[in-house]
Amino acid sequence: MLPPETLEQAELLLQIMQSRSLTLATAESCTGGLVSAAVTAIAGSSATLLAGYVTYSNEAKAKSVGVDPALIARLGAVSGEVAAAMAEGAARESGADMGISTTGIAGPGGGTETKPVGLVYIGVALKGRPARVERHVFPGDRTAVRAATVATAFRMAVEELATLPLASGMDRG
């Protein structure tokens, strides 16, 4: 279950996107659909959310959102480059104006010295722009890591929307 503050962040994101007639898609690995679940917890989200891809396996990342398998083989699924490709692919494949992605190691196992438990990459891509990616190592158990990832994804998305001109939405052409 996500904290009420996270649902408030989801609502704020939807309000901003709806005021600009923008659409959203997600490509989630370590959060397993929690970003899109938080969005769909808000009434009226169907006007904004076009698709939510749960791309837990490497094969799903390639097939669903077009991540190059060679990129995954070279860098691993938990990397900034894969997060960028996931966010860009979610927007491209769905036709959305924005894609949000999450990929990481929520634990309790699966971590290594170079990729510890809690390591997460979050990507946000606006149509026509390269994705912005942040790397985080969140503390806590699996639930805490996933909740922090979702909250951070919403913060990043709102920040990215703030870079758009106020007068109009995205060019749909």
Protein Blocks (a to p, Z undefined) as FASTA:
>chain_A
ZZfklmmmmmmmmmmmmmnopacddddfklnommmmmmmmpghklmmmmbdcddfbfklm
mmmnopafklmmmnopadfklmmmmmmmmmmmnopabdcdddddebjnhiafklcghiac
dddddehiacdddddddeddfklmmmmmmmmmmmmmmmmmmmpcfkbccdfZZ
